Amino acid sequence: MDENQEKKKTNIIPYPNLVKRLIEKAMDALKDKRSKEAYELFQEAAQYEPDHPQVRFGEVLCLVELGRLEEAVEQTTSLLKEGIGDYYDNLQVHISLLVQLGRYEEVVELLDVVLAENRLPKEHAESLYQLLHFSRQMINDDALTFTGRDVTDLVDDKTLLMLKSEHVRIQWQAIHVLKEIDDPGVINAFVEYVENDSHDLLLRSIVLESLHKLGVSKQVLIKKLGMEMPIVPKDLTPVFDQAYANEILTYISDFLEQDNPNLLEMTTQLCWSHIYAIYPFRPEPFDPKLWATVFYIAVSNRMGMEISEEWVAVMTGLELEDLDEFVHIVEEVEHLTFQSIDSFENS
């Protein structure tokens, strides 16, 4: 094609509302699982409006459905770099794809930058914190890896069996595939999973939130760290919507935001990790000021940083040594959350 022909092609004027109609037809095809047809329709629309957000995002969805995950990642990378569409929607899909492909280092590198900006919308924070936490655990893990395509190609029975694996990594892959599937078999398997107190604390919390989102009304008995209570998943408050958690973070932010933003980021991540791990229980005693101080001390100790004893006293009315038992609890929960990974690496 010579230069004049190419120019004519790029200057095509579509019929009125043509792109809109192509998008509608493509979405209908995608809903009907006619992914190849949908992709062709989105590509046709892209000839007229190559930077249309719905067109570009639609192409990504089609590539995912077609199992062409590497190409989908290339597309989401371009969307993020070019600023096309909603940044956080694109980021959510991009990170999920990287996790499915086992590209955990890229997940950690990217999310560390995003979280450092401290502007993550609440509706995306929950899943992105989950993905960051597990990506960090997966790095340098030499265990058997299930890529996104390997997992999604498995029949349901095989995926459900992965929940019973002794390896946390395989359990996580199964949860990632199953967590939005409203199916009696999946729900029963998830109920059994959360009631088994030998499973990883954080994974059980993620499954519990999945049961909440699926509207499960069956009573479930939860046991964690010597505590137990019956709960109905649909009646739970999601982790990121709990007022006490955000109250803790407000105290942390007020103290650290200006003086030490890096320490703030690390303390915030430790806070969410702890709260997720013990969910649906909350830290006891119920004192947000005390727990804000405890998370700050735990991270400061880890980093070998000087602790503001004056702030500790103002916040809690206690001496540093009086808080040792609570710091120990945080460290123990963190250890338990990593315990299965540690045993896996040493097996």
N, C-alpha and C positions, 0 to 999 in steps of 0.2 A: 504493500500500500504506500503510494507516494505521499508527500507532505500535504498536498492540496486535498487528497482524499481523506487523510487523517483529520485535517482541520474541519472538513465538512461533517465528519462523523461526530466530532466532539461538540459541534455547534448545532446538533439536531434539536429542534424545538418539539417537545412532546405534545400530544393532544392534551387538552385541558383535563386535569385530574388523573392523567395516565399513571403517574408514579403512585398516587394514592391508591388507585385501583389495583396496581400490581402488588403493592404491599398487602392489601386486604386479601388478594388471592393467595399470596405466598403464606400469609398467616393461617388461612383456612387449610392450605395444603399441609402446613407444619402440624397443625392440630390433628389432622387426619393421618399423621405418620407418613405422609408422602414427602419425605425430606428432600429427596433429589429434585423433585418438581419444584418444591419451595425454594431451594437454593438457586435453581435456574431463573425463577421469577424475580428473586432479589437481585441476581446479577443483571437481569434485564433492566430493572429499575435503576441500578447503579450506573448504567450507560447514560442516563439522563441527569441523575443527581448523585454523583459518586460520594458526596460527603453527607448524605442524608442520614441522620442518626439511626432512624428505624431500619433503614436499609442495611447499614453497616452492622448493626447489632443482630438483625435477622440473619445475616450471613453467618455470624458466629454461632447462633443457635443451630442452624442447619448443619454446620460442620461438626458440631458436638454430636448431633443426632446421627450423623453419618460415620461417626467414629474417627473423624479426621482431626484429632485433638491438637496435634502439632500445628496444623494450619490455623486452627481456632486461636491458639496462643499468639501466633504471628498477627492475627487480626486484632486481638484485644490489646496487644502491645502497641500497635499503630493507633488504636482508638485513644489509649491513654496518652501517648506522646502528642497526638494531634489535637487533643482536647475536644473530641467529638462525642456528643451525648453526655449522659450523667456520669461524672468521674467515678463516684463510689459504686454505682451499679456495674460499670465496666471493671472496676478493681475487684469487686466481689467475684465476678465470673472468671477474671484472669487468675486470681489466686487459687480458686477452686480447681481450675484446669492444671495449674502448676503442681498442686498437691496430687491430683490424679495421675500425673505423669511422673511423680516422684522427684520433682525438681525443688527439693526442700530448701536448699541454700538460697535460691532465688526468692522464695517466699519470705524467708527471714530477713534477707537484705532489703526487700521492698517494704515489708510491713514495719521494720524498724524505723525507716525513714518516715512513713506515714504516721506512725504512732508518736514519733518525736514532735510532730507538728501539733499534737493534742487537739485535733479538730474532727475526730472520727464521729460521724453521726451515730446516734444510739441504735438505729435500726440495722446498722451494719456492724456495730462493735462486737456483738455477741459472737457471731460466726468467725469474724476475722481474728479475734483473740484466741478462739479455739484452734484455728488453723495455724496461727503463729506458735502456740504452745506445742502442738504436736509436730510441727515441722522442725522445731528445735530438738525435740526428742529423737526424730528420725535421722538427723544428720549423723553421718559416720556409723550408721547401723548397717551391719553386713548381712542382716537377715533376708529371708525371702521377700521379694518385693512384688506386689500386685499393682500393675499400672492401671490407670483408669479404664482402659479398654479391656484388659484382662478381667477386671472385676465386673464391669457392666455386661460382659458377655456371659457371665456365669448364670445358670438358672437359679431361681429363688432358693431352692433347697440347699444348693451348694453355698450360696451366700449366707444363709441362715446358719449353716454349719461353721462358717468362719467365726461367728459370734462365740462359739465354744472352743475356739483355739486357745492354747495356753500362751500365745504370743499377742501382746497388746497391739502391736502394729497391725496384725491381721484383723483383730477385733475392730480396730478403728476404721480400717478400709471397709469392712462390712457395714458398720454404722453409717459411714459416709454415704454408702449406696442406698441404704434402707430407710434412713431417718425421715423421709417425707412420703413414704409409701403407706397409704391407708389400706392395710390388708390385715385380716384377722390373724393370719399366721405370723406376720411381722410383729403385730402388737403383742401377741402372746409371748413371742420370743423376747421382745423388749422388756415386758413385765418380769419374765423369769430372769433376765439379765440384771435389772436394777435391784431385784430382791436378793441376788447372790452377793453377799458382802465380801467375797473373795476377789471380785473384779475391781479394776482400777477406779479410784474415787471419782476422778474427773470424767472418765468415760461414762460412768453410771449417771452422772449429772447431765451430761449431754443427751443421753438416751431418755432420761426423765423429762427434759424439756421437749424432746420430740414427742413423747406421749402427751404432754400438755398441748402442744400445737395440733395434735391429731384429735384432741377432744376426748381422750379416754376417761371414762367415768368409773372404771373398775378400781376398787380400793387396792392399794399397793402398800406393802410393809417395807419401810426403808430403815436400814441399820447402817450407821456410820460412826466410827470412833467411839463406840460404847453407848451411842445414843440410838434410839429407835422410835418411830412413830408411824401410824397408818396415814396415808395421804390419798387423795383423789387427784390424779394428774391434771385434769381439766380445771381444777380449782386453784392450782398453784399460781403464784406470781413469778413471771420470768426473772431470772437473775438480774438483768440489767434494768429492770423496772422497780426493783426493791428500794424503797426510800432510805433504809438504813445504810445500804451500801454506798449510795451516792452521798449520804451525809458524811460517812467516813472519808470519802474521796475529797469532799469539800474542805475538810480540816487539813488534809494532806496538801491539797493544792494551795490553800491560803498561806501555808507555811513555806512551801518550797518553790512555788511557781516563779518568783522573781530571783531568789538567791541561788537555786540549784535546779534548773529544769531537767538535767540528766537524772538526778536523784529522784525527782518527781516522777519521771517516766518509769523508772525501775520500781519505785514504791507502788505506783498505780498498778503495774502489771502483777506484782506480788499480791496486792490486795485482791484483784479480780481472780487470780489463780486460786487463792485460798477460799474465797467466797464460793467460787464454782465447785471446788473440791468438796466442800462440806454441805452444799445445797442438797436438800431443801432446809437444812438446819442453818442457824445463824450463829456467829461467834457469841460465846457466853463468857462473862456476863454481858448483857446488852448495854454497851457503853461505847458509842461511836468515837468519842475522844480517846478513850483508852486504846481501841484497836487501831486508830490512825497513828497513834504514838508507837504501838508495837510494830506495825509494818515499817515505819520509818527506822526504828532501832534495828530491826532484822536486816534491812538492806544496808544500813550504815555499817553494821558489824561485818557483813559480807565484804564490803568495799574497803574496810579498814579506815573508815572516815570518823572524824570526831563527832560525837553526839552532843546536841545542845541540851544539857541537863536542865537549863532554865526553862526551855520550852516543854520538856517532859514534866517538870514540876507544875507548870502553869496548866497544862492540859489534864494531868491526872491527879495532881496532889501527892504523887508518889516519888520515891527514889528509883534510880535505874534498876537496882538489884531487885526491887519489888516487882518488876515487870519481867524478870527472867523466865518465870513459869509460862507466861503467855508467849514470849518469843520462842520458847522451846516448843510450844504447841504448833506455832506457824512452821517451824523448821521440821517438825515431825510429819505434819500434813504434807509438806512439800516432798519429804523423803518418801512417804507412802505413795504419792502420786507418781513418782519416778520408779518405784520399787520393781514393778513388773518389767519395765524397760531394762533396768539394771540386771535382773536375773536372766533376761533374754539375751543380753549382750554377753553374759558370762557362760551361757549354756553351750 
